[in-house]
């Protein structure tokens, strides 16, 4: 299974622009979607690919994915199948409308946040109540995002319930 990821803030902003979703709702929808994707991948070899990495180096990223799929036992597949000209036709950089500079910190995760907090770009000074409701959702989404990229979220013992308990009204106000 290939699990594609994208910055939760980029997704939330895209949903806000396209469908007028509140930022908090978009972040929590991103978390729920990725939780379901991970649950669906149980028992399957899963390869993650991040949208940023794919757009930054499409040929190299596709080759990496094909290597990993071959390592998972997928037959008749490999990095030699990547045609650079064909990749160039399929990757459309104009689709990246709302690139964010937040991202995961590399290396072993420590206590607290394990991502670069671009929270200032989320703040809405005209609506302080929105800031209060969005920040916990942003923290949750970025934690899951970084854990997906590191592979931790794919572990059978990943504590989804513990993460969700940090936002008690997650179901009621998404």
C-alpha angles and dihedrals in degrees: 000000000000113000112198118203135192131182108281091222091054089051093047092050091047091051089048092052096043103035104015091244113167111250092244092053092049092050093049092045088053090052093048093047093050092045090055091046091053092047089051090052094058111125092017130096104254128202119190125211123186120216092227093053092046093052094042096052110004099171095047093045093050090049090051091051091049091049090052093046090051088050087053089059100260105153128223094018133110146136092272087073093070111108107197094205092051092048090053089055093052101043110080112188091188088073090069097091104157111030113182127202094217114108146143125294111239122233131044115339115249131193118303124006117011096187138072104263112226090172093136088068089057098048118108107201091191092061113039091174090061090054091054093051097042103047096070090048090049091050091049094047094047091048091053092044093053091044090052092051093048092045094241093116089058092061115109089230095053108136103232092156092053090052093048092049088067088071105044094182094049094124098039100051108031 
